Amino acid sequence: MAERADDRLVRLLGLVAFLDDAGPVRVEELAQRFGVTPQQVREDVDALWVSGTPGYMPDDLIDFDAYSLEGGLVALTQARGMTRPLRLGTREAVALVAALRAMHASPAVQADPGRASVVASALDKLAAATGEAASAVDVRLAGDGDPQVVAAVTSALGEQRRLHLRYVNAADVASERDVDPLRLVTQDGSMYLVAWCLRAEGRRTFRVDRILAAQVLDTPAAEHDVRDPDADVWASVAHEAAPVATLVLASAGRWVAEEVPAESVRDLPDGSVEVRLRVTNPAWLRRLLLANAPDVLSVSPPEVARDAASAARDALAAYGPAPGGTPAGRA
């Protein structure tokens, strides 16, 4: 599975801080400590070697002892200020306290005692340093789904175990399936479980408040060759400035409202559903429309429909003339 950029950034910063305090460390030890391969450690060092402060001349870059690295030892020789204590203003500190309190209250953190302890420790230290301003911050997360379901999902994620789900989709069709959980994500006030579904043999997204029951199985969750589990799920979600596309879908296409957080979902009298999406990636929307063309009744704005239609014609034309001499896509 592809690594998230923010996960790697945290590890890169951690490498600098750890090496600055610990001194030279063997590649294999660093790999074990940070949960990656020795090859990944070497790639991280190569990335840090060309990172630094503005100017980015040789004297501005983080530096390592090249001769030591050839012998399998990572020795940091210049951190370029990366390990200096961070000074926060009151407003920045209060915002960070609020974020840490929200993180500490989240199911994903509460399900992992070790993670919860680290967040609590950081929160206590920051709150103490911030003083009275921190006491004015009150963060409460609204519940999302059955607490027993949330507990089972977070437990399965923490223990890397398979889940048995009873789930009802947007069309009120209930199903049971075994899944290997990948990640919990929150978007627009709703929590979603991204998982590999063994029945569908592919990645699927389940809205947590639609999971009727969840059971943690004894079977370990398997590794699956998937890209960033959030990449396609949230590709259509954007900030408020992003354009809006409105799709009218047949009843069978109602799943779109479940798979992708929408601006609004409206049931129409004929049984179809209107879904409004904010889109920053037109290619993603084009793929969605082409893959589900039989269930797409209308699309607006018109240029979105024209873009999808043009892509469909190009795809048909790539097959060459149809039997009888008629060019594909022009019948």
C-alpha positions in Angstrom: 0.0 0.0 0.0 1.3 3.5 -0.9 2.6 5.5 2.0 0.8 8.7 2.9 3.0 11.8 2.5 2.1 13.1 6.0 3.1 9.8 7.5 6.5 10.0 5.9 7.0 13.6 6.9 6.4 12.7 10.5 9.0 9.9 10.2 11.5 12.2 8.6 11.2 14.8 11.4 11.4 12.0 13.9 14.6 10.7 12.4 16.3 14.0 12.7 15.2 14.5 16.4 16.1 10.9 17.3 19.6 11.0 15.7 20.3 14.4 17.2 19.8 13.0 20.7 21.0 9.4 20.2 24.1 10.0 18.1 25.1 7.5 15.3 22.7 4.6 14.9 22.9 1.6 12.7 20.5 1.5 9.7 18.9 -1.8 10.9 18.2 -0.3 14.3 16.6 2.8 12.8 14.5 0.6 10.6 13.2 -1.5 13.5 12.6 1.6 15.7 10.5 3.4 13.0 8.8 0.3 11.6 10.2 0.4 8.1 12.8 -1.4 6.0 16.5 -0.6 5.9 16.1 0.5 2.3 13.4 2.9 3.4 15.7 4.4 6.0 18.4 5.0 3.3 15.8 6.6 1.1 14.7 8.8 4.0 18.3 9.9 4.6 18.7 10.7 0.9 15.6 12.9 1.1 16.8 14.7 4.3 20.2 15.2 2.6 18.6 17.6 0.1 16.3 19.3 2.7 17.1 22.4 4.7 16.4 26.1 5.2 15.7 28.7 2.6 18.6 29.4 0.4 19.1 25.6 0.0 22.8 26.0 -0.6 25.1 23.2 0.7 25.6 25.1 4.0 21.8 25.3 4.5 21.0 21.6 4.2 20.7 18.8 6.8 23.9 16.8 6.6 25.1 13.3 7.5 28.5 11.6 7.6 28.7 9.9 4.1 31.5 7.6 5.1 29.6 6.3 8.1 26.5 5.6 6.0 28.6 3.5 3.6 29.4 1.3 6.6 25.7 1.0 7.6 25.8 3.7 10.3 23.6 6.9 10.2 25.4 9.8 11.8 23.7 13.2 11.7 26.3 16.0 11.5 24.0 19.1 11.0 20.3 19.4 11.9 20.0 23.0 10.6 17.8 24.0 13.5 15.3 21.2 13.1 15.7 20.3 16.8 15.3 23.8 18.3 12.3 24.0 20.7 9.2 25.3 18.9 7.8 28.6 20.3 4.1 29.0 20.1 1.9 32.1 20.4 -1.1 31.9 22.7 -3.5 31.5 19.7 -1.4 28.8 18.2 -1.1 26.9 21.5 -4.9 27.1 22.2 -5.6 25.8 18.6 -3.1 22.9 19.2 -4.8 22.1 22.6 -8.2 21.9 20.9 -6.8 19.6 18.2 -5.1 17.3 20.7 -8.3 17.1 22.8 -10.3 16.2 19.7 -7.7 13.6 18.8 -7.6 12.2 22.3 -11.4 11.8 22.2 -11.5 10.1 18.8 -12.3 6.4 18.6 -9.1 5.5 16.8 -6.9 6.9 19.6 -9.1 5.6 22.4 -8.8 2.1 20.9 -5.0 2.1 21.2 -3.8 2.6 24.8 -0.3 3.4 23.8 -1.4 6.0 21.3 -3.9 7.5 23.8 -1.1 7.7 26.4 1.2 9.6 24.0 -1.6 12.1 23.1 -2.6 12.6 26.7 1.0 13.2 27.7 1.5 15.8 25.0 -1.9 17.4 25.9 -1.0 17.7 29.6 2.3 19.3 28.9 0.9 21.8 26.4 -2.1 22.6 28.6 0.2 23.3 31.5 2.4 25.6 29.4 -0.5 27.4 28.0 -2.1 28.1 31.4 -5.5 29.6 31.8 -6.1 29.9 28.1 -6.2 26.1 27.7 -8.9 25.8 30.4 -11.3 27.8 28.2 -11.1 25.2 25.4 -13.9 22.6 25.6 -14.0 20.0 22.8 -16.7 17.5 22.5 -17.1 15.1 19.6 -20.6 14.0 18.7 -21.2 10.3 18.6 -21.3 8.6 15.2 -22.9 5.1 15.2 -23.4 2.4 17.8 -20.7 2.7 20.5 -20.3 -1.1 20.4 -19.7 -1.0 16.6 -17.2 1.9 16.9 -15.4 -0.1 19.7 -15.2 -3.2 17.5 -14.0 -1.3 14.5 -11.3 0.6 16.4 -10.2 -2.6 18.2 -9.9 -4.4 14.8 -7.8 -1.6 13.4 -5.5 -1.5 16.4 -5.0 -5.2 16.5 -5.0 -5.6 12.7 -7.8 -8.2 12.8 -10.5 -9.1 10.3 -14.1 -7.8 10.9 -17.5 -9.3 10.2 -19.9 -6.6 9.4 -23.7 -6.4 9.1 -24.3 -3.3 7.0 -27.2 -1.5 5.4 -26.6 0.7 2.4 -28.4 3.9 1.3 -31.0 1.8 -0.5 -31.8 0.1 2.9 -30.4 -3.2 1.6 -28.7 -5.2 4.4 -25.7 -7.4 3.8 -23.1 -9.3 5.7 -19.4 -9.4 4.8 -15.9 -10.0 6.1 -13.5 -7.1 5.7 -9.9 -6.2 6.5 -10.0 -2.7 8.0 -7.6 -0.1 6.5 -8.4 3.2 8.0 -11.1 5.3 9.9 -11.6 8.7 8.3 -13.9 11.6 9.2 -15.4 13.9 6.6 -18.2 16.5 6.9 -19.2 15.2 10.4 -19.5 11.6 9.4 -17.1 8.7 10.1 -16.2 6.2 7.5 -14.4 2.8 7.6 -12.2 2.2 4.6 -11.7 -1.6 4.3 -10.9 -4.4 1.9 -14.1 -6.3 1.3 -13.5 -10.0 0.8 -16.9 -10.5 -0.8 -16.3 -7.8 -3.4 -12.6 -8.5 -3.6 -11.9 -4.8 -3.5 -11.7 -1.7 -1.4 -15.0 -0.4 -0.1 -16.1 2.5 2.2 -18.6 1.9 4.9 -20.3 4.8 6.8 -20.0 3.8 10.4 -23.5 4.9 11.4 -24.8 2.4 8.8 -22.9 -0.6 10.3 -25.6 -2.5 12.2 -23.2 -4.9 13.9 -19.4 -5.6 13.9 -17.5 -8.6 15.3 -13.8 -8.8 15.6 -12.6 -12.1 14.2 -9.6 -14.2 15.2 -8.3 -14.1 11.7 -5.5 -11.5 11.2 -6.2 -8.8 8.6 -4.3 -9.6 5.4 -2.1 -7.2 3.5 -3.7 -5.9 0.2 -2.1 -4.1 -2.7 -4.1 -0.9 -2.7 -3.2 2.7 -3.1 -3.7 5.3 -0.4 -7.1 4.2 1.0 -8.3 7.8 1.2 -7.1 8.9 -2.2 -10.1 8.0 -4.4 -12.7 8.2 -1.6 -12.1 11.8 -1.0 -11.0 12.9 -4.5 -14.3 14.5 -5.1 -14.4 16.4 -1.8 -13.0 19.9 -1.8 -13.1 23.2 0.0 -16.0 25.6 -0.4 -14.4 27.3 -3.4 -14.5 24.1 -5.5 -17.2 23.8 -8.3 -20.3 21.7 -7.6 -21.6 19.0 -9.9 -25.1 17.7 -9.6 -25.9 14.1 -10.6 -29.3 12.5 -11.0 -28.9 8.8 -10.5 -31.2 5.8 -10.9 -32.0 4.0 -7.7 -29.2 1.4 -8.4 -26.7 4.3 -8.3 -27.7 5.4 -4.8 -24.4 3.9 -3.5 -22.6 7.0 -4.7 -24.2 9.0 -1.8 -22.6 6.4 0.5 -19.2 6.1 -1.0 -18.5 9.8 -1.5 -19.4 12.5 1.0 -21.9 14.8 -0.8 -23.0 18.4 -0.4 -26.6 17.1 -0.4 -28.6 14.1 -1.3 -32.3 14.4 -2.3 -34.7 11.6 -3.1 -36.9 12.3 -6.2 -40.5 11.2 -6.7 -39.6 8.7 -9.4 -37.2 6.8 -7.1 -34.0 8.4 -8.5 -31.7 10.4 -6.3 -30.0 13.8 -6.8 -26.5 14.0 -5.5 -24.5 17.3 -5.3 -20.7 17.0 -5.1 -17.8 19.4 -4.8 -15.1 18.5 -7.3 -11.5 19.4 -7.5 -10.5 16.4 -9.7 -12.4 16.3 -13.0 -10.7 13.1 -14.0 -12.1 11.4 -10.9 -15.7 12.5 -11.7 -15.2 11.5 -15.4 -14.3 8.0 -14.3 -17.2 7.8 -11.9 -19.7 8.8 -14.7 -18.2 6.4 -17.3 -18.1 3.4 -14.9 -21.7 3.9 -13.8 -23.2 5.3 -17.1 -26.3 3.1 -17.1 -27.4 4.6 -13.8 -26.6 8.3 -14.7 -29.8 10.0 -15.7 -28.5 13.6 -15.9 -25.5 15.7 -15.1 -24.9 19.4 -14.6 -23.3 21.7 -15.4 -23.4 20.7 -19.1 -19.7 20.9 -19.6 -19.2 18.0 -17.1 -21.6 15.9 -19.2 -19.8 16.9 -22.4 -16.4 16.0 -20.9 -17.6 12.5 -20.0 -19.3 12.0 -23.4 -16.1 13.0 -25.2 -14.1 10.6 -23.1 -16.6 7.8 -23.9 -16.4 8.5 -27.7 -12.6 8.5 -27.6 -12.6 5.2 -25.8 -15.0 3.7 -28.3 -13.0 5.0 -31.2 -9.9 3.3 -29.8 -11.5 0.0 -30.7 -11.6 0.8 -34.4 -14.4 0.4 -36.9 -17.4 -1.7 -35.8 -18.4 -4.7 -37.8 -20.0 -3.5 -41.0 -17.7 -0.6 -41.5 -19.4 1.9 -39.1 -16.8 3.7 -36.9 -17.2 2.8 -33.2 -19.1 5.4 -31.3 -20.9 6.9 -34.5 -23.7 4.4 -35.0 
